[in-house]
């Protein structure tokens, strides 16, 4: 953990800030220690010279007895002693109370060594009164600045400790202030690298770090949207691939079933024709078996037509030719076309058709699908049963029901009956069952038109229900 901290930007900023603060404090301390005495000495001497020059100008127009008070005030204000004497050395003015500087002049060498830390500044200046010209000697005591320097030197460890503590605390707070937003940005960036775009940088600063945070948030949002779109497209692609695989499996099954469905009648016809050619057994009666062969070929033709119809419906680019259709008339026409087959089985055809109900659909496809439904209802009804057809509407929905009484389909077979080539009658005889493609075609036509449909068992029989959108 310590190694990681040393690699962090917080540690680097903390270290650099602490070093800068300590170096700055040290420089300030050294400047005070080395430059303060000389600066103080120069400042005091310059000030004293200015005061003396001003004093000389002030007393220049005064007699000595009037200038005496000014001289006393000068001594007091400047912590100095001014002695005035003539050119022969005769003292004409001395401060009222002898100053320490004067005492120092008369001290012995031993006494002077005791006062060695006391600095004395001496200056001689010509001074003029109305009474005459004299020489002024100024003795000024400078404060023991060397002692102050020694004190500063002795305080250095304590000052250094205080400066260090302040530097550490200040550097720590400064490093935290700078790096906290960066750490948040780094955290969000790491989450983004793990493809987690739910986190956001929450910074209130308006500087470059704030702009970086906002840019990262915007990038995260854009990446999240892009990843969502990619994920959605990927899922769609997976679904398409799965559907394509399922479709490929169905194609193979379909082709295998077609091969079987076509192979059997072709084999039968070829066998009959060969037997008739060589006049083998009963096949000497060519007229009888030619009719049977022709009937088989007609069934094959119907099967091939249905296969072609399914192939057309299964193509990707197939588009139904939609138009406005009178469903009532179309249904009536289909029922009329099936009257012959219903009379053969002595079926009662009941019709309850509401007139002039319009839908939008492909007429040829819908006619094929409805014909298959009616044909199945007739084919799988027992003799003397009923086929009831009802067409009505409820608001914008048209409901078509085709019921063949006396029939029943097992629940397990209801889920399979719309599969291609699936037949409830297992003998696969064309006389008792169709090709197994009729309801599969119905299913595809209904799906293409978006029609809800269902095949269910009722108390009276089997009912096929369809719901169309009513066309105004």
N, C-alpha and C positions, 0 to 999 in steps of 0.2 A: 504493500500500500504506500509506504514511504517512497519507494522507487517510482511508483506511478505519479505521486504528488510532485516529485522533483522534475518530472517530464511535463507537468501541466503548465499552462500559461499563467495560472494564478501564482504559482511558485516563482516564475520568471519575473512577473510584474512586481511581486512582493519583494524579491531580492533586489531588483534594480531600483525600486523606489526607496527601500531602506538604505541602500548604498548612497544614493544621491542625497538623501536627507542628512545622513551622517557626515558625508564629505562636505556638504554645505555648512553644517554646524561647525565642523572642525576649522574650515577656512575662516568663518566669522570669528571664532575663538582666537586663532592665530593672528588675525588682523588686529583684534583688540589688544592682544598681549604684546605684540611687537611695535605696532604703530601708535598706540594710544599715548605712551609717554612723550615721544617726540612731537606728536601732533599737539598735545596739551601744552608742552613747553613753548612751542612756536606761537600757539594761540595766546598764551598769557603775555609773552614778551611783546607781541604785536599790539595787544590791547594796551599794555602799559606805555608803550611808545606813543600811541595815539593820545592817551590821557595826558602825558607829559607835554606833548606838543600843544595840546589844547590849553594846558595850564600856563605855559610860557606865553601864549597869545593873550590869555585873559589878564595876567598881571603886568603885561607890558606897559599899560597906560595908568597903572596904579602906583601910589607911593608904597613903601615897604610896610608901614604900619597898617594900611588897609588890606594888603595882600596876605597878611599873616593868617586871618581866618580862612582864607581860601586854601592856604598851604596846609592848615590843620585838617580841613575837610578832605583834601586829597589824600593825606596819610591814612585817614580813617577808612575811606572808601576803597582804597587800593591795597590795604594791608601792606603798606610801604612806609619807609621813613625817608624824608627828604632833608638833607643838610645843605645849608647855603653858607658859602665862605667867599672871601675876596681872593684876589690873585696872590696874596701873601700867606694864605692859609688860615686867616683869622675867621673863626666861625661867627656868623652874625645871626644864624637861625638854626635851631635844633628842635625836634618835636617836643611838646610839653612833657610827655611821658616817654622815656627812652624805649624804643622798640627793641624787639628781640634780635633784630638784625644788628643793631648797634652793639648790643651785648656780645653778640657772636664775634664781632671784630676784636673785642678785647679779651676773648677767651684764650686760654692756653691751648697747647696742642692736644693735651689729654681731653680737655673739655670739648674741643672741636671734633675729636673722634667719636664722642658720644652722639653728636648732632650730625654725623656724616650723612644721614638720610635727608637732611634739610638742605634744599637747593636755594642759593641766593643769587639774585640777578642785580648787577650794579651798572648804573648808567650815569654819565656826566653830561650836563647840558648847560649852555650859557643861558642865563636868565637876566632880563632887564627890568628894572623898576624906574620910576621917575627919579628916584634918589641916586641911581647909578647902576652899573653892570656888575654881576656876580656870577659865580659858578655854583650850579646846583648838582649835588651828588644824590642819586636816588638808590636806596637799598630796598629791594622787593623780595619777600619770601614766597617762593612757589610751594604749593602743596606737595607733600611727599608722594608723588605719583609712582615712584619706584615701589613703595609699600603696596600700593593698589595693584601693581603688576604681580607682586609676589602673592598677594591674596588670591588674585585670579588664577595663578598657577596652582596654588594649593587647592582651590575649588574645582580644578579641572576633572578629577575622577567623578565627583558628584554631578557636575554639569554633563560630563560624557554619559553617565548612567541615565540621567533624566532625558537627554537628547536621544539616546538609544531607545528608551522605552517609548517616548513619543513617536520616534521614527517607526518602531515596530508596529505600534497600534495604528498610526496613520497609514503606513504602507499596507497593513492588512485590510483596513477598511477601504482604501483606495483600490486594492487588487480585487476585493469582493465586488465593489461597485462596478468595476470595469468588466470583470469576468463573468458575473452572474448572468447577464443577458447572453454572453457567448456560450456559456454552459447550457442554457436553455435551447439556444439555436443548435448546438451540437447534439443535444438529446433528441430534438425533433429530426435532425438530419440522420441520426442513427436509426430512428424508427422508420424513416422513409426508406433507408437502405434495406430494411427488413420488410418493405412493402406494406408498412402500416401507416396510412395517411390520415388517421383520426386525430393525431396530436397537432397542436398549434402553438406557436410562440406568442406569449402574452407579454409584450413590452410596451411601456408608455412613452419611451423616449422618442424624440423627433430627429435624432441625429442619424449618422450613417448606420449605426447598429440597429436603430429602429427601422430604417429603410431596408436593411438586410433581412430583418425579421419579417417584415411585411412581404418582401419578395419571396422569402422561403415559404411563407404561408400560402401565397398565391401559387407558387410552384407545386406545393403539396396538393392544393385543391385541383389544379389542372391535371397532375399525375393521377390523383384519385379518380377523376372523371375519365381520364384516358384508360386507366386500368379497369375501371368498371365497364367501359365500352368494349375493351379488348376481351374481358372475361365473358361479357354477354355474347360477343361475336364468337368466342371460342366455344361457349356452350351451344350456340346455334350451329356452329360447325360440327360439334360432336353429335348433335341431334341429326343434322343432315347426313353425317357419315353413318350413324346408326340406322337412319331410315333407308339410306342407300344400301347398306348391308342387308337389312330386312327385305328391301325390294329385290335385291339380287337373289336372296334365298327363295323368295316367292317366284321370281322368274325361272329359277332352276326347277323348282317344284312344278311350276306351270308347264314348262317345256317337257319335263318328264311325264307329266299327266297327259299333255297333248300327244306326245309320242305314243303313249299307251292307247289313248282314245282313237287315234288314227290308225295305229298298227292293226288293231283287231278287225275293224271293217275291211281294211285293205286286204288283209290275209284271207278273210272270208270270201270277198269278191274274187280274188285271184284263184282261190281253191275252186270256187264254183265255175269260173270261166275255164280253168284248165280241165276240169271234169267234163264240162260240156264239149270242149274241143275234142277230147278223146272219147266222148260218149261212154263215160264210165257209169254203170249202174243207173240210178234214178235220174241222173243228169242228162240222159238221152232226151228227156222232155225239155228241150231248150226253152220253149216259150214260157214255161212255168218258172224256171230258175233265172231266166233273163229278167223277168219282172222283179224277182227277189233281189237280184244284183242291183237293178236300177233303184229299188227302194233303199237299199243300203247306201248307194251313192248319193241319193237325195239327203239322207240323214247326215252324211259326211259333208255335203255342201252347206247344210244348215250349221253344222259345227264349225266349219271353216269361216262362215260368215260371222258367227258369234265371236270367234277368235279374232278376226279382223276388227270387229267392233270394239272389243276389249283393248286391242293394240292401239287403236285410235284414241281411246279414252285415257290410256296410260301414258301417252306422250306428254313431255313437259310443255311443249308449245301449243297444246290443244286449247282452243278457245271456243266455248259454246256460242252458237248463233242465237243470241237472245232476241226475243220479240214478244209483243203483247198477244197473248193467247186466250181464247175463250175456253177455259177448262171444262165448263159444263158441256159444250158441244163436242169437244175432243173425247171426253169420257163416254158420252152417249154413242159416238161413232165406234169406239172400241168395243163397247158392249154389244152393239148391233152386229159387228163382225164375228163375235163369238157365240151368237145364238145357235148356229148349227151344231157346235160341239156340245152346248148345254142340252139341246134337245136329244142328242144321242144318248146322254146319260139320264134323261128325264129329270133334269134339274130345274128348280123354280128360280128364275132370275128376278129378284126384287130390286127396284131402283128408287131411291129418294134423292133426286138431283135438283139442287137449287139452281135456277137458270141464271145465265149471264154473270158468272163469276170469272174474273180475269186474273191472270198471273203473267209474270214475265219469265220466259223460259225458252229453251231450244226445243222447238216443236217435234222434230224427228226423234231426238233422244228421249223426250218425255213420252212420246207415243210408244216407243219401243219398251220403256220401263213399265208403263201402265199395262201394255199388252201382256208382258211377262207375268205381272201380278194377277191379272184376270185369268190368264191361261192356267197358271198354277192353281188358282182357286177352283177352277173347273176340273182340272186334271186330277187333283188330289181330294175331290169330294166324292163321297159315295153316291150311288144312284139314288135318285128321288130326294136328295137333300136340297138345301137352298144356298144360293150365292147372293148375299145382300150387299148392295153398293149404296153408300150414303155420301152425299156431297153437300156441305153446309159451310157457313162462315160465322165467326164470332169476332166482331169488330174488324180488325185488319188481318185476321188469320182465317185461311180457308182450310177446312178439315175434310180429308177424304178417308173413308173407311171401307175396306173390302173384307167381308166375313163369309167364310164357307163353313157351314154348319156340319156337325157330325165328325169333324176332323180334330186331331190332337197331335202335337209335336212334343217330344220329350224335352225337358228343360236343358239337358246337356247338349242336345242337338240344336237348340235355338241359338246357342252361341257360335255354332260352326256352320249354320245353314247358308250364311252369306259368303263362305269361302269358295273359291273357284273349284269346280268339278266335285263339290261335295253333294252327295245325294243320300236322302234318308233310305231310299230303296237300294239295298246293297247289291242286287243282281246286275245293276248297271244296264238293264234292258231298256231299249228305246221305247218299247211299248208301255212299260210301267213307270218309266221315269225319263226325265229329259237329259240334257247334256251335263247338267250341274253348273252351267254358266249363267242361267237366267237371272237368279237372284243376285249373283255377283255383279252383273250388268246393272241391275236395279240399284244396288248399293252405290256403285260409282256414279250413276246418273244423279242420284239424290245428293251425294256429296258435292258433285260439281255445282248443283243448283242451291246448295246450302239449305236443303229441306230436312227437317226433323222427321225421322221415320222409326217405326217399331213393329216387330212381329211378335204377337203375344197370343197366349191361350186364354180363351174366355169360357164361360159356362156353356155357350152354344157351339163353340168351335174355335177355329184359328182366324185371327183378325190382323190385317195389315193396315196400319194407321200412318197417314202422312199429313204434315202441316206446311202449307204454303203461305208466303206473304201475298196478301191481296193487292192487286194492281187497281188503282183508281180508274 
